[in-house]
Amino acid sequence: MDRDLWSGLAVFETIVEAGSFARAATRLRLSASALSHAMRSLETKLGVRLLYRTTRSLAPTPAGEELLARLRPAIASVAGALADLDNARERPAGRIRVSAHRVAAIYAILPRLADFARAYPDIAVELVVDDGFVDIVADRFDCGVRHAQTLQADMISVRISAPVPLVFVAAPAYLADHPAPVDPDDIAAYRCLCYLYTSSGVVHRWRFERDGRTVERSVRGDFITNDIDLMRDAAVAGLGVTCLTLPHAALKRAAGTLVEVLADWAPTFPRTTSIIRADVNRLPPFRPS
């Protein structure tokens, strides 16, 4: 439909509803002369007179009455659709697809989901756990959660967690045969269980930090996996020393099945960041911890 024609029809309905050009002009925040011009233009386009108007009154013609009878349900339908959009802005609804690596899914996202569900009961969350780095646009995710150091500079992102402490751990049985290391250089003599980044194929380089000093070591990797649960369980089974996030090692440390080593050299992992798709503006806020 001609955009100007639709605008003219809306003006016509408002004039009849208001009962005068002056009141209609106030409602539409236009001048009375602008409305008069719009009505003349509409009647010219339709080739029929829609209003009887004098200096004191106005009323729709029979053709105008018939048009209004069919026009008002359509206008009401449009108004209802716009009201639904307003409600959607006030009360978000729908499905959010999130891609996250396992540690972030367990320790950064899962603890927030109960509060999120209470605040946004009409939003369903689809959480896909993948330790690789996915293309969130091509794979139709609304957002992704990864470590800040892995993001490209032009990505739209927000921080959702602080840096996470790491710990070096091993099973008591392994340490019974291999006295605990005291220095990063000692680690070369130990069997090391390492994490493989799926997307890049790179094995995680161990970093050690103490008193502002940082040391990196490429350990030999006697056992390499892309599954952090398997890596932790391999350490519990006595295969060697591994590097885990503190939350992921917490239960095993509390149970005594893993023991921390090189505690003075424990580093931190970069903060967890949520990557937001540039074409998505419907997501409710995810508050940083």
C-alpha positions as CSV (number, residue, x, y, z in Angstrom):
1,M,0.0,0.0,0.0
2,D,1.0,3.6,-0.7
3,R,2.7,4.9,2.5
4,D,1.1,8.3,2.1
5,L,-2.3,6.7,1.5
6,W,-2.0,4.8,4.7
7,S,-0.9,7.9,6.6
8,G,-3.9,9.8,5.2
9,L,-6.3,7.0,6.3
10,A,-5.0,7.2,9.8
11,V,-5.4,11.0,9.8
12,F,-9.0,10.6,8.5
13,E,-9.9,8.2,11.3
14,T,-8.4,10.5,13.9
15,I,-10.3,13.5,12.7
16,V,-13.6,11.7,12.8
17,E,-12.8,10.3,16.2
18,A,-11.7,13.7,17.6
19,G,-14.7,15.5,16.1
20,S,-12.7,18.4,14.8
21,F,-9.5,19.3,12.9
22,A,-8.2,21.3,15.9
23,R,-8.6,18.4,18.4
24,A,-7.2,15.9,15.9
25,A,-4.2,18.2,15.3
26,T,-3.5,18.3,19.0
27,R,-3.6,14.5,19.2
28,L,-1.3,14.0,16.2
29,R,0.9,17.0,17.2
30,L,0.4,18.5,13.7
31,S,-1.1,21.8,12.6
32,A,-4.8,22.0,11.6
33,S,-3.7,23.2,8.2
34,A,-1.5,20.2,7.7
35,L,-4.4,17.9,8.5
36,S,-6.7,19.8,6.1
37,H,-4.1,19.4,3.4
38,A,-3.7,15.6,4.2
39,M,-7.5,15.2,3.9
40,R,-7.7,16.9,0.6
41,S,-4.8,14.8,-0.7
42,L,-6.5,11.6,0.5
43,E,-9.9,12.5,-1.1
44,T,-8.1,13.4,-4.4
45,K,-6.3,10.0,-4.4
46,L,-9.4,8.1,-3.7
47,G,-11.6,10.1,-6.0
48,V,-14.4,10.4,-3.4
49,R,-15.4,12.8,-0.7
50,L,-15.0,11.4,2.8
51,L,-16.0,14.4,5.0
52,Y,-18.7,17.0,5.2
53,R,-17.1,19.9,6.8
54,T,-18.1,23.5,7.6
55,T,-16.5,26.2,9.8
56,R,-18.5,24.8,12.8
57,S,-18.8,21.0,12.3
58,L,-17.7,17.9,10.4
59,A,-19.2,14.5,9.7
60,P,-18.3,11.6,7.5
61,T,-20.1,11.2,4.2
62,P,-21.8,7.8,3.5
63,A,-18.7,6.7,1.6
64,G,-16.6,7.9,4.6
65,E,-18.8,6.0,7.0
66,E,-18.5,2.8,5.0
67,L,-14.7,3.2,4.8
68,L,-14.4,3.8,8.5
69,A,-16.4,0.7,9.3
70,R,-13.8,-1.4,7.5
71,L,-10.8,0.8,8.5
72,R,-11.2,0.8,12.3
73,P,-10.7,-3.0,12.8
74,A,-7.4,-2.7,10.8
75,I,-6.2,0.3,12.8
76,A,-7.1,-1.6,16.0
77,S,-5.2,-4.6,14.8
78,V,-2.1,-2.4,14.1
79,A,-2.4,-0.7,17.5
80,G,-2.6,-4.1,19.1
81,A,0.5,-5.3,17.3
82,L,2.4,-2.2,18.5
83,A,1.2,-2.7,22.0
84,D,2.5,-6.3,21.9
85,L,5.9,-4.9,20.8
86,D,5.9,-2.6,23.8
87,N,5.1,-5.5,26.1
88,A,7.9,-7.5,24.6
89,R,10.3,-4.7,25.4
90,E,9.1,-4.6,29.0
91,R,9.0,-8.4,29.4
92,P,11.6,-10.2,27.2
93,A,10.5,-13.5,25.7
94,G,11.8,-16.2,23.4
95,R,14.8,-18.4,23.2
96,I,18.5,-17.5,23.7
97,R,21.1,-19.8,22.3
98,V,24.4,-19.6,24.2
99,S,27.7,-21.3,23.3
100,A,30.2,-21.7,26.2
101,H,33.2,-23.7,27.1
102,R,32.7,-26.2,29.9
103,V,34.3,-24.3,32.8
104,A,32.3,-21.2,32.0
105,A,29.1,-23.2,31.6
106,I,29.5,-24.8,35.0
107,Y,31.0,-21.9,37.1
108,A,30.0,-18.7,35.3
109,I,26.6,-19.4,33.7
110,L,24.9,-22.2,35.7
111,P,25.0,-20.4,39.1
112,R,23.2,-17.4,37.5
113,L,20.4,-19.4,35.7
114,A,18.0,-19.6,38.7
115,D,18.0,-15.9,39.2
116,F,17.8,-15.3,35.5
117,A,14.8,-17.6,35.2
118,R,13.0,-15.7,38.0
119,A,13.7,-12.4,36.4
120,Y,12.9,-13.5,32.8
121,P,10.4,-16.4,33.1
122,D,9.4,-16.2,29.4
123,I,13.0,-16.7,28.1
124,A,14.2,-20.3,27.4
125,V,18.0,-20.8,27.5
126,E,19.7,-23.2,25.2
127,L,23.2,-23.7,26.4
128,V,25.6,-25.6,24.1
129,V,28.9,-26.6,25.7
130,D,31.8,-26.6,23.3
131,D,35.4,-26.0,24.3
132,G,36.3,-25.0,20.7
133,F,35.8,-21.5,19.4
134,V,32.7,-21.3,17.3
135,D,31.4,-18.8,14.8
136,I,28.3,-17.6,16.8
137,V,26.8,-15.8,13.8
138,A,27.2,-18.7,11.3
139,D,26.0,-21.2,14.0
140,R,23.0,-19.0,14.9
141,F,24.0,-18.4,18.6
142,D,22.9,-15.2,20.3
143,C,26.1,-15.0,22.3
144,G,29.2,-17.0,23.2
145,V,31.2,-17.3,26.5
146,R,34.9,-17.6,26.2
147,H,38.1,-16.3,27.9
148,A,38.9,-12.7,27.1
149,Q,42.4,-13.5,25.7
150,T,40.8,-15.6,22.9
151,L,38.6,-12.7,21.6
152,Q,39.3,-10.7,18.4
153,A,39.7,-7.0,19.0
154,D,36.5,-6.0,17.1
155,M,34.1,-8.3,19.0
156,I,31.3,-6.9,21.1
157,S,31.8,-8.3,24.6
158,V,31.0,-7.8,28.3
159,R,32.8,-9.2,31.3
160,I,30.8,-11.7,33.3
161,S,33.5,-13.0,35.7
162,A,36.7,-12.0,37.3
163,P,40.0,-13.8,36.5
164,V,39.9,-17.4,37.8
165,P,42.7,-18.8,40.0
166,L,44.4,-21.9,38.7
167,V,46.0,-24.6,40.7
168,F,48.6,-27.3,40.0
169,V,47.4,-30.6,41.5
170,A,48.3,-34.3,41.6
171,A,47.0,-37.4,43.4
172,P,48.6,-38.3,46.8
173,A,49.6,-41.7,45.4
174,Y,51.5,-40.0,42.5
175,L,53.3,-37.6,44.9
176,A,54.2,-40.6,47.2
177,D,56.6,-41.7,44.4
178,H,57.5,-38.2,43.2
179,P,58.2,-35.6,45.8
180,A,56.3,-32.4,45.2
181,P,58.0,-29.9,42.8
182,V,59.1,-26.6,44.4
183,D,60.0,-24.6,41.3
184,P,58.6,-24.3,37.7
185,D,61.9,-25.7,36.4
186,D,61.2,-28.9,38.4
187,I,58.1,-29.7,36.4
188,A,60.1,-31.2,33.5
189,A,60.8,-34.2,35.6
190,Y,57.1,-35.0,36.2
191,R,54.4,-36.6,34.0
192,C,52.1,-33.7,33.0
193,L,48.4,-33.9,32.0
194,C,47.6,-31.2,29.5
195,Y,44.6,-29.6,27.9
196,L,44.2,-29.4,24.1
197,Y,42.4,-26.4,22.6
198,T,40.2,-28.1,20.0
199,S,39.9,-25.2,17.5
200,S,43.5,-24.3,17.3
201,G,45.1,-27.7,18.1
202,V,47.4,-25.9,20.5
203,V,48.3,-27.5,23.9
204,H,47.9,-25.2,26.8
205,R,51.2,-23.7,27.9
206,W,51.6,-23.7,31.7
207,R,52.2,-20.3,33.2
208,F,53.6,-19.7,36.7
209,E,53.3,-16.4,38.6
210,R,54.9,-15.2,41.8
211,D,55.7,-11.7,43.2
212,G,54.9,-10.1,39.9
213,R,57.1,-12.5,37.9
214,T,55.6,-14.7,35.2
215,V,57.2,-17.8,33.8
216,E,55.8,-19.9,31.0
217,R,56.7,-23.5,30.3
218,S,55.8,-25.9,27.4
219,V,55.5,-29.1,29.4
220,R,55.9,-32.4,27.6
221,G,52.3,-33.5,27.9
222,D,52.4,-37.2,28.8
223,F,48.6,-37.2,28.6
224,I,46.7,-34.7,26.5
225,T,42.9,-34.3,26.2
226,N,40.4,-31.8,25.2
227,D,38.0,-32.7,28.1
228,I,38.7,-31.0,31.4
229,D,36.7,-33.6,33.4
230,L,38.8,-36.4,31.9
231,M,42.0,-34.5,32.6
232,R,41.0,-34.0,36.3
233,D,40.0,-37.6,36.7
234,A,43.2,-38.7,35.1
235,A,45.1,-36.7,37.8
236,V,42.9,-38.4,40.5
237,A,43.9,-41.7,39.0
238,G,47.5,-40.9,39.6
239,L,48.7,-40.3,36.0
240,G,50.6,-37.1,37.0
241,V,50.4,-33.4,37.6
242,T,47.8,-31.2,35.9
243,C,46.7,-27.6,35.9
244,L,43.0,-26.9,36.7
245,T,40.8,-23.9,37.6
246,L,40.4,-23.7,41.3
247,P,36.6,-24.2,41.2
248,H,37.0,-27.3,39.0
249,A,39.6,-28.8,41.4
250,A,37.8,-27.8,44.6
251,L,35.7,-30.9,45.4
252,K,38.6,-33.3,44.7
253,R,40.9,-31.2,46.9
254,A,38.4,-31.1,49.7
255,A,38.0,-34.9,49.4
256,G,41.8,-35.3,49.5
257,T,42.0,-37.1,46.2
258,L,44.0,-34.2,44.7
259,V,46.8,-32.2,46.4
260,E,48.0,-28.8,45.4
261,V,51.6,-28.3,44.4
262,L,53.6,-25.2,43.5
263,A,51.0,-23.2,45.4
264,D,53.4,-20.2,45.5
265,W,53.4,-20.2,41.7
266,A,49.7,-20.5,41.1
267,P,48.6,-18.1,38.2
268,T,45.1,-16.8,37.3
269,F,43.2,-17.5,34.1
270,P,41.9,-14.4,32.2
271,R,38.3,-13.2,33.0
272,T,35.4,-14.9,31.3
273,T,33.7,-12.8,28.7
274,S,30.4,-13.0,27.0
275,I,30.5,-12.2,23.2
276,I,27.3,-10.6,22.0
277,R,26.2,-10.8,18.4
278,A,26.2,-7.3,16.8
279,D,22.7,-7.9,15.2
280,V,21.1,-8.9,18.5
281,N,19.7,-6.2,20.8
282,R,17.0,-8.2,22.6
283,L,19.2,-9.9,25.2
284,P,18.5,-8.9,28.8
285,P,21.6,-7.9,30.8
286,F,23.9,-10.5,32.2
287,R,25.4,-8.9,35.4
288,P,29.1,-9.4,36.0
289,S,30.1,-11.1,39.2
